[in-house]
Every structure is written in C-alpha cells, then in structure tokens.
Amino acid sequence: MKTVTRREFVRDSGIVLMTAGAFQGAWAQPSERVRHAVIGLGGQGRRHAKVFGSFPDCELVAICDVDPKRRAKALEEIPKADTVKQYEDYRKVLNDTSIDTVSIATPDHWHTPIAIAAMKAGKHVYVEKPCCHNVHEGRVLLEAAKKYGKCVQHGTQGRSGEGIQIAVDYLRAGNLGSVRMAKAINHQLRQAIGRAEESEPPEGVNYDMWLGPAPIHRFTLNRWHYNWHWFWDYGCGDLGNDGIHQVDEARWGLGVGMPKAVSASGGQLFYDDDHETPDTQVVTFEFEKCYLLYEMRLWTDYPMEGHDNGVVFYGDKGTVHLGRKGSEVELIGEERKLIGSGADIQAHIRNFLDCVKANTPEKLKAPASEAVISATLCHLGNIATRVSRKLHFDAETWTCGDDQEANALLKRAYRTGYELLEV
Ligand SMILES: NC(=O)c1ccc[n+]([C@@H]2O[C@H](COP(=O)([O-])OP(=O)(O)OC[C@H]3O[C@@H](n4cnc5c(N)ncnc54)[C@H](O)[C@@H]3O)[C@@H](O)[C@H]2O)c1
C-alpha cells in the first residue's frame, strides 16, 4: 500500500493545515523538505536564513521583517531568492498553511508573543534567546509548548556543542569531585551608543509593529536595530543577551533548575549615554547545594581571563572551563587539556529539523522546559539588580514571595492590540 505523505494529502484534499497537528512529523521520506520561514532579519535572522536554507531537506520559503531594507538585504544574500516570499506582517507568515516551521529572530519583546501565535497556527518554532522578555511570558510559553506539543528550540546553541556535552558528561561522572560553584563570565568590549535624538522612523518601516507590545515611544536610532538590547522595554541587557549562553551552560553543568534566591548588583561605570541596562553586573544564584555566579564587564576585551566569554566549574579536584575555543580540564597539579570543541549553530538547527521531522520534541537539545528556566534566571538577575536586594524565588508560584516591587517586574503591560494570545 502506498503511504500518502502529509504534503500529498494536503495537496490532493485541498484542506488547510490548521489540522496539521495530526500530520506533523509525517515526513514519510527522510529527503522530504521542511518548509521554513524566518521572522526578523538582523544579523541573526539572516544567519538563520543561510543555515536553514543550507540543509538539503529544508527549504527557506519566506522571510519577514517590518523594515523593507532588512528584507531587501536578506534577499540579496539568499540563493534562489525569487522563490522566497517576503512579508512585513508575521501574521501572514503564520497564516500560510504551507509553512511548517518558523524561526524568530526579532528583538526580545516579540519572542514569546510570536512563538505562541506560531504554535497556535500549527508551526514548530526555533526562538532566539532569551525565549521570553519576562518571567510571566516564560511560564506561558512553557504552557503553550506543552499544550500544542510543538518543537520549541531555544537559540542557546551551546547545548548542541559537542565539547560542552563532553564537559557536562565529565562533570556528571564525578571526575572533578563535588562541584559546588560555577562562574558564568561575560566580559567583552562593547562600544558606547551615545545619545540619539527623537526623529521620524525610516521611510517604509512599520514602527508600530516593531514596538508591538511595548509602550509607544518616539523613534530614536538607539531604540532601534540592535541597540534596543540596552532598553528594558525591548531587551534584557547583556545578561539576557550574551550572558544567557554562559548562565545556561553553567546551569546545565551544575544540573540545577530554578534558584531559591538571587542577589545582584550592577550599574553603569563605563557608559555615559542612552543605555538603561548595566555595563557592570554581578549576580549570585543560590541553589540547594551549589552557587552559580554571573560576572559581567562590558569594558574589558576577551583575552583577559585566558579564555573568552565562558564558564568555569570549580570542584574539589580542579576546574573545567568552557569557552568559544572548546572545553578544557585542569586538575590540581596537572596541565590544562582540551577535551572538546566549541558550540555550533549548524548542529543546533540540524537537531531542531530532525526533531520536527520525527515529531520528537523530547529530543530537542534546548527545549522550552530548559529555555524558560535559563531565561528566568536572567530576568531574576536583572530584577535583583534593579530593586537592589536579594530575591527569594518560589518556583511553585513563580513569584518573589511578598516582594511586590520585584513581583511587578516579573511581567509587563501589553499595548492594546498586542496582547499575549491566550493559550
Ligand atoms: N543565538 C545567538 O548566538 C544569537 C546571536 C545574535 C543575536 N541573537 C538574538 O537574535 C535576536 C535578533 O538579534 P539581532 O542582533 O539580529 O537584532 P536586530 O535588531 O539587528 O534585528 C531584529 C530584526 O527584527 C525586526 N523586527 C522587529 N519586530 C518585528 C516584527 N514584529 N516582525 C518582523 N520583524 C521584526 C527588526 O526590524 C530587525 O530587522 C535577538 O533576540 C538576539 O538576542 C542570538
């Protein structure tokens, strides 16, 4: 008997794919292609477009951005661009029933709203880090991933790094003795952004859609491409930007989930410009049997610690170091040795596509269940910095007990017309 593939079924019956759930994962032949769209076309979205489109069993069929210049730039870089549809409004991407998967590489404040809408439209989702802009969104995202049963891969590609997996196995096997502390280090030289005047948005841009759930604010070049990272309305500072990679890997290596307490301090010792978020930050996450420290300096260059951004695990027998060049072990009295290579976005996207095709969300390397915890740590670190006191986090209620000021920062107000969809 001939197996009717999902695509043949849809083509022959003419039904729309809102019923996709029943057929998801029915890619009968390994060679059958996943149809992918990228939403948000800055540096990272264009990287997605290239990598997704490079796999023989994945076809980049659509791109979406509120900025026509960004769409044009992406199309210039895409092979066979004439076959790729372009959209300004992500809802049209989600309504396109021929699309199986989307990646979300917009600013952070759009990650969860689009991810939830995408799952509701039957799509699998590759969402950039941090997967949520606040703790409440993370909780809802997790609920949606469970309810809709879709693959949700988080852009913490370190989880697919072979060397990091080797280091985690090394730690788990007890080779370092008891590991009671890990340090997640994010130090790099980031340029100041100066002060930008209010102005009209560039012509053709849908700035209202760019703002989305965030409050209306007049356009400035700093509250725009890339620099939005440094404003709380859209970004999460560098803790939620680069720091989340190190926090996620440190948490993975320690084998811990939500923290019981978080204390932090941070501010601007370096920038004197439009930045709202800190350039210097120290956060301590407390767990039952260990501590995770986060240390951030945005005014020192990479080589300072002998490795670039990374993680150090401290055990009674020595240390394990994770960095971009790979994973290293230094046992007390012995030379430091390399045990594995660094992270790789190619492998992470491959893992996502494999899980989509086999309909095995449980085999994702960075599923929503891990993503939301790591993002929550970053949000709590920022909240503790902003309220300047220790937070006691209750993982049952997802609140900071009776600390009302901190609890208010666990969620945001959504602008009318851009509310989070109900799950
Ligand atoms: N995993 C990684 O290592 C990694 C590396 C870089 C960036 N990122 C993440 O990727 C995301 C994008 O970063 P970037 O540096 O490319 O930012 P960017 O500001 O350069 O690009 C974001 C793009 O999204 C578009 N956009 C905004 N709202 C939109 C909407 N509603 N619909 C469609 N398009 C919309 C913007 O116009 C812009 O072109 C961030 O969340 C960042 O944290 C991840």
The ligand as an SDF file (V2000), in Angstrom:
LIG
                    3D

 44 48  0  0  0  0  0  0  0  0999 V2000
   21.9510   32.6900   19.4770 N   0  0  0  0  0  0  0  0  0  0  0  0
   22.8660   33.6130   19.3080 C   0  0  0  0  0  0  0  0  0  0  0  0
   24.0560   33.4050   19.4930 O   0  0  0  0  0  0  0  0  0  0  0  0
   22.4190   34.9880   18.8710 C   0  0  0  0  0  0  0  0  0  0  0  0
   23.3390   35.8640   18.2670 C   0  0  0  0  0  0  0  0  0  0  0  0
   22.8670   37.1300   17.8780 C   0  0  0  0  0  0  0  0  0  0  0  0
   21.5570   37.5020   18.1450 C   0  0  0  0  0  0  0  0  0  0  0  0
   20.6980   36.6310   18.7390 N   0  0  0  0  0  0  0  0  0  0  0  0
   19.2970   37.0120   19.0420 C   0  0  0  0  0  0  0  0  0  0  0  0
   18.6230   37.2740   17.8280 O   0  0  0  0  0  0  0  0  0  0  0  0
   17.6630   38.3110   18.0080 C   0  0  0  0  0  0  0  0  0  0  0  0
   17.8850   39.3840   16.9390 C   0  0  0  0  0  0  0  0  0  0  0  0
   19.1280   39.9840   17.1530 O   0  0  0  0  0  0  0  0  0  0  0  0
   19.7680   40.9540   16.0510 P   0  0  0  0  0  0  0  0  0  0  0  0
   21.1080   41.3180   16.5520 O   0  0  0  0  0  0  0  0  0  0  0  0
   19.6610   40.2980   14.7150 O   0  0  0  0  0  0  0  0  0  0  0  0
   18.7770   42.2110   16.1770 O   0  0  0  0  0  0  0  0  0  0  0  0
   18.3640   43.3190   15.0840 P   0  0  0  0  0  0  0  0  0  0  0  0
   17.7080   44.4110   15.8050 O   0  0  0  0  0  0  0  0  0  0  0  0
   19.5400   43.6500   14.2350 O   0  0  0  0  0  0  0  0  0  0  0  0
   17.3140   42.5440   14.1620 O   0  0  0  0  0  0  0  0  0  0  0  0
   15.9890   42.3080   14.5560 C   0  0  0  0  0  0  0  0  0  0  0  0
   15.0890   42.4410   13.3330 C   0  0  0  0  0  0  0  0  0  0  0  0
   13.7430   42.1160   13.7020 O   0  0  0  0  0  0  0  0  0  0  0  0
   12.8790   43.0140   13.0150 C   0  0  0  0  0  0  0  0  0  0  0  0
   11.5860   43.0730   13.6980 N   0  0  0  0  0  0  0  0  0  0  0  0
   11.2450   43.7290   14.8290 C   0  0  0  0  0  0  0  0  0  0  0  0
    9.9680   43.4780   15.1550 N   0  0  0  0  0  0  0  0  0  0  0  0
    9.4870   42.6570   14.1920 C   0  0  0  0  0  0  0  0  0  0  0  0
    8.2180   42.0600   13.9620 C   0  0  0  0  0  0  0  0  0  0  0  0
    7.1920   42.2280   14.7900 N   0  0  0  0  0  0  0  0  0  0  0  0
    8.0550   41.2840   12.8580 N   0  0  0  0  0  0  0  0  0  0  0  0
    9.0840   41.1010   11.9890 C   0  0  0  0  0  0  0  0  0  0  0  0
   10.3070   41.6510   12.1540 N   0  0  0  0  0  0  0  0  0  0  0  0
   10.5070   42.4060   13.2560 C   0  0  0  0  0  0  0  0  0  0  0  0
   13.6250   44.3360   13.0150 C   0  0  0  0  0  0  0  0  0  0  0  0
   13.1430   45.2310   12.0460 O   0  0  0  0  0  0  0  0  0  0  0  0
   15.0700   43.8620   12.7600 C   0  0  0  0  0  0  0  0  0  0  0  0
   15.3970   43.8490   11.3940 O   0  0  0  0  0  0  0  0  0  0  0  0
   17.8390   38.8280   19.4350 C   0  0  0  0  0  0  0  0  0  0  0  0
   16.8460   38.3170   20.2640 O   0  0  0  0  0  0  0  0  0  0  0  0
   19.2010   38.3030   19.8500 C   0  0  0  0  0  0  0  0  0  0  0  0
   19.2640   38.0290   21.2290 O   0  0  0  0  0  0  0  0  0  0  0  0
   21.1120   35.3760   19.0900 C   0  0  0  0  0  0  0  0  0  0  0  0
  1  2  1  0
  2  3  2  0
  2  4  1  0
  4  5  1  0
  4 44  2  0
  5  6  2  0
  6  7  1  0
  7  8  2  0
  8  9  1  0
  8 44  1  0
  9 10  1  0
  9 42  1  0
 10 11  1  0
 11 12  1  0
 11 40  1  0
 12 13  1  0
 13 14  1  0
 14 15  2  0
 14 16  1  0
 14 17  1  0
 17 18  1  0
 18 19  2  0
 18 20  1  0
 18 21  1  0
 21 22  1  0
 22 23  1  0
 23 24  1  0
 23 38  1  0
 24 25  1  0
 25 26  1  0
 25 36  1  0
 26 27  1  0
 26 35  1  0
 27 28  2  0
 28 29  1  0
 29 30  1  0
 29 35  2  0
 30 31  1  0
 30 32  2  0
 32 33  1  0
 33 34  2  0
 34 35  1  0
 36 37  1  0
 36 38  1  0
 38 39  1  0
 40 41  1  0
 40 42  1  0
 42 43  1  0
M  CHG  2   8   1  16  -1
M  END
$$$$
